[in-house]
Amino acid sequence: MPQEIKFGTDGWRGIIADDFTFENVRRVAAAIASYVLKYEEAQHGVIVGYDARFASPQAARIVAEVIASAGIPVKLANDYTPTPAVSYAVKNQGAAGGVMVTSSHNPWNWNGVKFKSKFGGSATPSIMKKIEDELAAGAAPKGANAAIEEVDLKKPYVAAVCAFADMDRIAKTKFKFAVDAMYGSGRGVLTGILADRGVQFVAIRQELNPLFPGINPEPIQPHTAMLQETVVREKCDAGLATDGDADRIGAVAEDGSFVDSHKIFCVLLHWLLECKKWPGDVVRAFNTTRMIDRIAAKYGRRLHETSIGFKYVADLMMEREILMGGEESGGIGYSRFLPERDGVLNCLLLANAMAEEGKPLGRLVADVQREFGPHYYGRRDLHIPEDVKQNAIERARAESTQSLGKYCILKKEHLDGVKFFLDAPTNGNGAEAWVLFRASGTEPLLRLYTEASSPELVAELLSVGENFVGNG
């Protein structure tokens, strides 16, 4: 009986040697090849890239060989590549799809496979379902062996992000940046762009090390500690980080404080609406800050809320013009570039906003907090047995659950998990407090998310939420 392969919100991930085996990589690649043959213009070929994880280059070569053996031509990256570079190549070259061997921000012992659709973004839920169906059917298409061509995916991608951002404005800036690739496949990309334009920067964790020593390659605390220390020590105006496959962003203010993805989204959205006046709606995932709602309302922009996972944001980008769409984990994208999250591009746009406003990052964060009210955010990942996880979700859904700790539940929302809105203090015009309980579909954990009007209230609500989960 073949091992079960479960697809999450952006593809398949597994533990190296246990789940992520070359045999399973072949099965997933064959399912993708079968999908492309049935539903896409296979003669346009497939782009294949890979990140800096253990076995990624070898797995990418296997993917390329399986797809080529089905008669589909393949362009294979000649080096470690950011995921958005694969997506850009898919759209720019009119390919039938793209495959990225990566496990994104997961710990060192994970790897996986993402599929990118022909429009250059995360495959929609309907596409992922078709690939899963091919996998379940044991698809293994064979055809006349097609060519595998090794190509540089980074050079055209770098040219594209530099054309999208205002590099002249960034080049004139006197700001100094700390740049952290977190040992991921963004290594050398952002630093190369800044170096070419004479922008001051200090680089850390750019070397190849698939053990990601001491961190998970996820640009959140505590993994940003080295970046925070570097910003303070080197007197930088901001720290910019990309995750393991460089499709997510994290940042640090000039005082060394961590700037989460929600604040990054808000700073960029406010700048784009106020200064750039780009058209389009705004999209955010269910577990993101509601400060975005306030900014969109001020500028009269329609706001859409989606399930968690960037593919749902990408889905909307297929239907309408989206100025900006984002998720909790640092993935932000723009319809006018690609329906795809992009850590490198967002680092450049953040530098762009700083340069245009003439303010270091912390000042831009303070500006939006002042105008739209104090919003603070927290997340806690609870690794718990499956029965405890399911019991907690059932109790959260139950009509009999009317309070959380000392706070009354004003209403519940069920778009993705269970979200409680609470009668906690807003400190004037601060965030309306909420707590979200969401069981992971791919891992034995339950995530707690919360937003409130002060860091103290966030800490309290996370603790109360954790107690709720454990007291079933």
C-alpha positions in Angstrom: 0.0 0.0 0.0 1.6 3.3 -1.0 2.2 5.9 1.7 -0.6 8.5 2.0 0.4 11.9 0.7 -1.7 14.8 1.9 -1.8 18.2 0.2 -1.9 21.3 2.4 -2.7 24.9 1.4 0.1 25.2 -1.1 1.2 21.7 -2.0 2.8 18.7 -0.2 5.2 18.7 2.6 6.8 15.9 4.6 9.6 14.9 6.9 12.8 14.0 4.9 13.3 10.2 4.7 10.1 9.4 6.5 7.5 11.0 4.1 9.6 13.1 1.7 11.3 10.3 -0.1 12.4 10.2 -3.7 9.8 7.6 -4.4 7.0 9.9 -3.1 8.5 12.8 -5.1 8.2 10.6 -8.2 4.5 9.9 -7.4 3.7 13.6 -6.9 5.6 14.6 -10.0 3.7 11.9 -12.0 0.4 13.3 -10.7 1.4 16.8 -11.8 2.4 15.5 -15.2 -0.9 13.8 -15.6 -2.8 16.9 -14.6 -0.8 19.0 -17.1 -1.4 16.6 -19.9 -5.2 16.5 -19.2 -6.0 20.1 -18.4 -3.2 22.4 -19.7 -1.3 23.0 -22.9 1.5 20.5 -22.1 3.6 21.5 -25.1 4.3 24.8 -23.4 6.3 22.9 -20.8 6.9 23.1 -17.0 9.3 25.2 -15.0 11.1 23.4 -12.1 13.0 25.2 -9.3 14.3 24.3 -5.9 15.4 25.8 -2.6 18.5 25.5 -0.4 17.2 22.5 1.7 18.8 19.1 2.0 18.1 17.0 -1.2 16.3 19.8 -3.0 18.5 19.8 -6.1 18.3 16.0 -6.4 14.5 16.0 -5.9 14.1 18.8 -8.5 16.1 16.7 -11.0 13.8 13.7 -10.3 10.7 15.9 -10.8 12.1 17.2 -14.1 12.9 13.6 -15.3 9.4 12.3 -14.4 7.7 15.2 -16.1 9.9 15.0 -19.2 9.3 11.2 -19.4 5.6 12.0 -19.8 6.5 14.0 -23.0 6.4 17.4 -21.4 9.4 19.7 -21.9 11.1 21.0 -18.8 13.1 24.1 -17.9 15.1 23.3 -14.7 16.7 25.9 -12.6 20.5 25.9 -12.6 20.8 27.1 -9.0 18.8 27.6 -5.8 15.9 29.9 -6.7 13.2 31.9 -4.9 9.7 30.5 -5.3 8.5 33.7 -6.9 11.2 33.4 -9.5 9.6 30.1 -10.6 6.2 31.7 -10.6 7.5 34.7 -12.7 9.1 32.3 -15.2 5.8 30.4 -15.6 3.8 33.5 -16.4 6.5 35.3 -18.4 7.3 32.3 -20.6 3.7 31.1 -20.9 4.5 27.7 -19.4 1.8 25.2 -18.5 2.8 25.3 -14.8 5.7 25.3 -12.4 7.0 23.0 -9.7 9.1 24.2 -6.7 10.9 21.8 -4.4 10.7 23.5 -1.0 9.2 23.3 2.4 9.2 27.0 2.7 9.6 28.0 6.4 9.4 24.6 8.0 12.3 23.2 10.1 15.4 21.7 8.5 14.2 18.1 8.4 11.2 18.9 6.2 10.9 19.3 2.4 8.1 19.4 -0.1 6.7 20.2 -3.5 4.6 23.3 -4.5 2.7 23.5 -7.8 2.4 26.9 -9.5 -0.4 27.4 -12.0 0.0 28.9 -15.5 -1.0 32.3 -14.3 2.1 32.5 -12.1 0.7 32.0 -8.7 -0.4 29.4 -6.1 -2.6 26.8 -7.7 -6.3 27.3 -6.9 -8.1 24.9 -4.7 -9.8 23.3 -7.7 -6.4 22.7 -9.4 -5.0 21.2 -6.3 -8.0 18.9 -6.1 -7.4 17.6 -9.6 -3.7 16.9 -8.8 -4.8 15.0 -5.7 -7.2 13.0 -7.8 -4.4 12.0 -10.2 -2.2 11.1 -7.2 -5.0 8.9 -5.7 -5.5 7.2 -9.1 -1.8 6.3 -9.2 -1.2 8.3 -12.4 2.1 7.5 -14.1 1.9 8.9 -17.7 4.6 8.0 -20.2 5.4 9.6 -23.6 8.3 10.3 -25.9 11.1 11.7 -23.7 11.0 15.5 -23.8 14.0 17.8 -23.3 15.2 19.1 -19.9 16.9 22.5 -20.3 18.9 24.0 -17.4 18.2 27.8 -17.2 18.9 30.8 -15.0 15.5 31.7 -13.4 17.0 34.4 -11.2 18.3 37.0 -13.7 14.9 37.7 -15.4 13.1 37.7 -12.1 15.5 40.2 -10.6 15.0 42.5 -13.6 11.2 42.2 -13.2 11.1 43.1 -9.4 13.6 46.0 -10.0 11.3 47.3 -12.8 8.3 47.1 -10.5 9.8 48.9 -7.5 11.2 52.5 -7.8 14.9 51.5 -7.7 16.0 55.1 -8.5 14.3 56.3 -5.3 15.8 53.5 -3.3 19.3 54.2 -4.8 19.1 57.8 -3.6 18.3 56.8 0.0 20.8 57.3 2.7 19.2 54.5 4.7 21.2 51.4 5.7 19.6 48.0 5.7 20.4 44.6 7.4 19.5 41.8 5.0 18.8 38.3 6.3 18.3 35.4 3.8 17.9 32.9 6.7 20.1 30.4 4.8 17.3 30.2 2.2 17.1 30.4 -1.5 16.9 34.2 -1.4 20.6 34.1 -0.7 22.5 36.8 -2.6 19.3 38.1 -4.4 18.4 41.1 -2.4 22.0 41.8 -1.5 22.9 41.7 -5.1 20.1 44.2 -6.0 21.2 46.7 -3.3 24.9 46.3 -4.1 24.3 47.1 -7.8 22.8 50.4 -6.8 25.2 51.4 -4.1 22.7 51.1 -1.2 24.3 50.5 2.2 23.6 47.2 3.7 24.9 44.5 6.1 24.2 40.9 5.1 23.7 37.9 7.4 22.9 34.2 6.9 23.5 34.2 3.2 25.6 31.1 3.1 24.3 27.6 2.2 23.5 25.6 5.3 20.6 23.2 4.9 20.5 22.6 8.7 19.4 26.2 9.3 21.5 26.3 12.5 19.5 27.5 15.5 16.4 28.6 13.6 13.5 27.6 11.4 13.8 29.7 8.2 10.7 31.6 9.1 11.0 35.4 9.5 9.2 35.7 12.8 10.4 35.7 16.4 12.5 34.1 17.8 14.2 33.3 14.5 14.8 37.0 13.8 16.9 37.5 16.9 20.2 37.7 15.0 18.7 40.2 12.5 17.4 42.3 15.5 20.8 42.3 17.1 22.5 43.2 13.7 20.2 46.2 13.1 21.0 47.7 16.5 24.8 46.9 16.4 25.2 48.2 12.8 22.9 51.2 13.3 20.6 50.2 10.5 17.3 51.9 9.6 15.6 48.6 9.0 16.2 44.9 8.8 14.7 42.9 5.9 14.3 39.1 6.0 13.1 36.5 3.6 12.1 32.9 4.5 13.4 29.6 3.3 12.1 30.0 -0.3 12.0 33.8 -0.3 8.2 34.2 -0.8 7.6 35.7 2.6 8.9 38.8 4.4 9.8 39.7 7.9 11.2 43.0 9.2 12.9 44.8 12.1 12.6 48.4 13.0 15.6 50.7 13.7 15.4 50.1 17.5 15.7 46.3 17.0 12.0 45.6 17.6 10.4 43.0 15.4 7.9 44.2 12.8 5.3 41.5 12.1 3.7 40.7 8.7 0.5 42.6 9.8 2.4 45.9 10.3 4.3 45.4 7.1 1.0 44.9 5.2 -0.5 48.0 6.8 2.6 50.2 6.2 2.7 49.1 2.5 -1.0 49.4 2.0 -1.2 52.9 3.5 1.8 54.0 1.4 0.3 52.6 -1.8 -3.1 54.2 -1.2 -1.8 57.5 0.1 1.2 58.1 -2.2 0.9 55.8 -5.2 -2.9 55.7 -5.5 -2.9 52.4 -7.3 -6.3 51.0 -8.1 -7.9 47.8 -6.9 -9.5 46.0 -4.0 -7.7 44.7 -0.9 -7.7 41.0 0.3 -6.6 39.6 3.6 -6.8 36.1 5.1 -9.1 35.3 8.0 -6.3 35.3 10.6 -4.8 38.8 9.7 -5.1 42.2 11.4 -8.3 44.1 11.1 -6.3 47.3 10.9 -6.3 46.5 7.1 -10.1 46.9 7.2 -9.7 50.4 8.7 -7.2 51.5 6.1 -9.2 50.2 3.2 -12.4 51.9 4.5 -10.6 55.3 4.8 -9.6 55.1 1.1 -13.0 53.7 0.0 -11.5 50.4 -1.2 -13.5 47.1 -1.1 -12.1 44.6 1.4 -12.3 40.8 0.8 -11.6 38.2 3.6 -10.6 34.7 2.6 -9.8 31.3 4.1 -6.2 30.8 5.3 -3.7 30.0 2.5 -2.4 32.3 -0.2 -4.1 30.2 -2.9 -7.4 31.7 -1.8 -6.0 35.2 -2.3 -4.6 34.1 -5.7 -8.1 32.8 -6.6 -9.6 36.3 -6.1 -6.7 37.9 -8.1 -7.9 35.8 -11.0 -11.4 37.3 -10.8 -10.7 41.0 -10.2 -8.1 43.7 -9.8 -6.5 43.3 -6.4 -4.2 46.1 -5.3 -2.7 44.0 -2.5 -3.5 40.7 -0.9 -1.8 39.0 2.0 -1.8 36.4 4.7 -0.6 36.1 8.3 2.7 34.4 7.6 4.3 37.2 5.6 3.0 36.4 2.2 1.9 39.5 0.2 1.2 39.9 -3.5 -0.1 42.4 -6.1 -2.3 41.7 -9.1 -0.3 44.1 -11.2 2.8 42.0 -10.8 1.9 38.4 -10.1 -0.9 36.6 -8.2 1.9 35.4 -5.9 3.5 36.2 -2.6 7.0 37.6 -2.9 9.4 38.3 -0.1 12.1 39.9 -2.2 9.7 42.3 -3.9 8.1 43.3 -0.6 11.5 44.0 0.9 12.2 46.4 -2.0 8.7 48.0 -1.7 9.3 48.5 2.1 12.7 50.2 1.3 10.7 52.1 -1.4 8.2 53.4 1.2 11.0 54.4 3.6 12.8 56.2 0.9 9.7 58.1 -0.4 8.5 59.0 3.1 12.0 59.8 4.3 11.5 57.8 7.5 13.0 54.7 9.1 10.7 51.7 9.4 9.8 52.2 13.0 8.5 55.6 12.3 6.2 54.3 9.5 4.8 51.7 11.9 4.2 54.3 14.5 2.4 56.5 11.9 -0.2 53.8 11.1 -0.6 52.8 14.7 -1.3 56.4 15.6 -3.8 57.0 12.7 -5.7 53.7 12.7 -5.4 52.8 16.4 -3.1 50.5 18.3 -3.3 46.9 17.0 -1.1 44.2 18.5 -1.0 40.6 17.4 0.1 37.2 18.7 0.2 33.5 17.7 0.8 30.4 19.6 1.3 26.9 18.1 0.0 24.1 20.4 1.5 20.7 19.6 -1.2 18.5 21.1 -2.8 15.1 20.5 -5.4 14.8 17.8 -8.3 14.1 20.2 -7.4 17.2 22.3 -7.3 19.3 19.1 -10.7 18.1 17.9 -12.3 18.4 21.3 -11.1 22.0 21.6 -12.6 22.9 18.1 -15.9 21.2 19.0 -16.2 23.1 22.3 -15.3 26.4 20.5 -18.0 25.8 18.0 -20.6 24.9 20.6 -23.4 27.4 21.3 -23.0 26.7 25.0 -19.5 28.4 24.9 -20.4 32.0 25.6 -17.2 33.3 27.3 -13.4 33.0 27.2 -11.8 33.6 30.5 -13.5 36.7 32.0 -14.6 38.0 28.6 -17.9 37.5 27.0 -18.0 36.3 23.4 -19.8 39.0 21.3 -20.0 36.9 18.2 -18.3 33.9 16.4 -17.1 33.5 12.9 -16.4 30.2 11.2 -14.8 31.0 7.8 -11.7 29.0 8.7 -11.5 27.7 12.2 -13.5 29.4 15.0 -13.0 33.1 15.8 -14.3 34.7 19.0 -14.9 38.4 19.2 -14.6 39.5 22.8 -15.8 42.4 24.9 -12.2 43.2 26.0 -11.1 46.9 26.2 -10.1 48.7 23.0 -8.2 51.5 24.8 -10.0 54.2 22.8 -9.8 53.4 19.1 -7.6 50.3 19.4 -8.2 46.9 17.9 -11.4 45.0 18.7 -10.2 41.9 20.5 -10.5 38.5 18.9 -9.1 35.0 19.3 -9.0 32.4 16.5 -8.8 28.6 17.1 -7.6 26.8 14.0 -6.6 23.1 13.7 -3.8 22.5 11.2 -4.8 20.4 8.3 -1.3 19.0 7.8 0.3 18.9 11.2 -0.6 17.6 14.8 -1.1 21.1 16.1 -3.7 23.7 16.9 -2.9 27.4 16.3 -4.2 30.2 18.4 -4.2 33.7 16.9 -5.2 36.9 18.7 -5.4 40.6 18.1 -6.0 43.2 20.8 -5.3 46.8 21.7 -2.2 46.2 23.8 0.6 43.7 24.0 -0.5 42.8 27.6 -4.0 42.0 26.4 -2.6 39.8 23.6 -0.5 37.8 26.1 -3.5 37.4 28.4 -5.8 36.2 25.6 -3.2 33.7 24.3 -2.9 32.2 27.8 -6.6 32.1 28.3 -7.0 30.5 24.9 -4.4 27.9 25.7 -6.2 27.1 29.0 -9.4 26.7 27.0 -7.8 24.1 24.7 -6.2 22.2 27.6 -9.3 22.0 29.8 -11.5 19.9 27.6 
